[in-house]
Amino acid sequence: MSRETPARRGARAQRPSSGGRWRSWLRHHRAMALDSARRLLRHSLSSLLTMLAIAIALVLPAGLWLTLDGARLLDAELDESATVTVYLEDRVGDAEAGRIVEALAAHDGVAGTRLITAAEGMAEFQQALGLEDALARLPGNPLPASVVIRPDDPAPATVKRLAGDLEEVAGVEEVRLDLAWLERLGRLAELGRRVGLGLAVLFGLGVLLVVGNTVRLAVENRRQEIEVVTLIGATHAFVRRPFLYSGAWYGLGGGLLACGLLTLGGNWLAAPISALAASYGATFTLPGLGFTGSATLLGCSTLLGWLGAWIAVSRHLAQIRPR
């Protein structure tokens, strides 16, 4: 009785588990990040100059953004100080003026009221002009009583509607408001925002060019190495990875330098800006980056560096062919 020969089986290729592939992918990323950082440190002077160029490109739009942020806070304070002055008729006495003030305070859109009697108005007028002796010779007080009203919503359109409604109140002679300066300030703020956005886009393209040109030179210097690893089967993603980390390091370093330059510049300009604001009777200080602003600036600079490297490497990898 013949014995059956067992069937011979070939070698089986074992597929790595998903966890093993993930750990291998992380190890390679960590190794490439460290290797690219070491390469930048070996050429510290050229790397520092590249990061400084990126920092200079980032300082101007970031500084303008901080200035506009401070102007926005100042604009909010000015909006809060927006008032409407209601002048009462000359025949209105103090008792009737009190009733008119109550009617104005109950009106929709009025946040607060302050009555200025004719005597108080004359006293403030004399103190402002310094003409006590000359005004004292007048036969009577020509100033009417007035009510200073603080609106709920300082938007120019809303304040105009409120002024029109207040003119219909009995005993009101005239309603005055000066919104031209608020409208001009709003237009200047909008112009500043658009200029800041344009500069951010323009200098962001500058960062892409700086990083892209630097990475392009690095790709050319390692051209033979790239051809060899491509010949043995390396993918474009594998070859691109160290250069992407180099671009990210450039962007991060440029962002850190930009944060330092902005801090130094803010401290240097703080005293003269405060003195200038004090001469106009206001308080204004340049806001700092803070944690959120610094994180945003570092994130944008790192992303721009990574994107510039990706564009440069992808363009040159398409031209490199193994011999």
Secondary structure, 3 states (H helix, E strand, C coil): CCCCCCCCCCCCCCCCCHHHHHHHHHHHHHHHHHHHHHHHHHCHHHHHHHHHHHHHHHHHHHHHHHHHHHHHHHHHHHHHCCCEEEEECCCCCHHHHHHHHHHHHCCCCEEEEEEECHHHHHHHHHHHHCCHHHHHCCCCCCCCCEEEEEECCCCHHHHHHHHHHHCCCCCEEEEECCCHHHHHHHHHHHHHHHHHHHHHHHHHHHHHHHHHHHHHHHHHHCHHHHHHHHHCCCCHHHHHHHHHHHHHHHHHHHHHHHHHHHHHHHHHHHHHHHHHHHHCCCCCCCCCCHHHHHHHHHHHHHHHHHHHHHHHHHHHHCCCCCC
